């Protein structure tokens, strides 16, 4: 039962592994990205050059991109200032509301949209509740708060099982 809501469709080590070729092969032409710990650390206010290059390559290849974050307006606006993509803050994932807004802003078809994130209980669950594909990546840098440590403790055994089933190690 839990797998229905938290099992990702795809597992990668990094956002960099999510290429236009991979997305097109799976008929995905719109990508909703989490920001913190998916694309940059919580400490990085703006996208790195690597993130900008990845984003631009997606755009050049016809992949639409939007950002949906549980973080605040200032954080999301600053991150998005160099990218100018549709971006939504305080999204309350696993709520579907911001994902629906992102899909509408991109003019995308839900069946051809995926969510890219680093957390099973927010990013993947939001995607699954909406019935769209979910791609999970290894968090760039884990937060040290008690809340995050507890959440990661619940995620770890599930991720190990999903990675094993998908043929990934770890």
Buried (B, 14 or more C-beta within 10 A) or exposed (E): EEEEBBBBBBBBEEBEEBBBEEBEEBEBBBBBBBBBBBBBEBEBEBBEEEBEEBBEEBBEEEBBBBBBBBBEEEBBEEBBEEBEBBBBBEBEBBBBBBBEBBBEBBEBEBEBBBBBBBBBBBBBBBBBBBEBBBBBBBBBEBBEEEEBEEBBEEBEEBBEEBBEEEEEEE
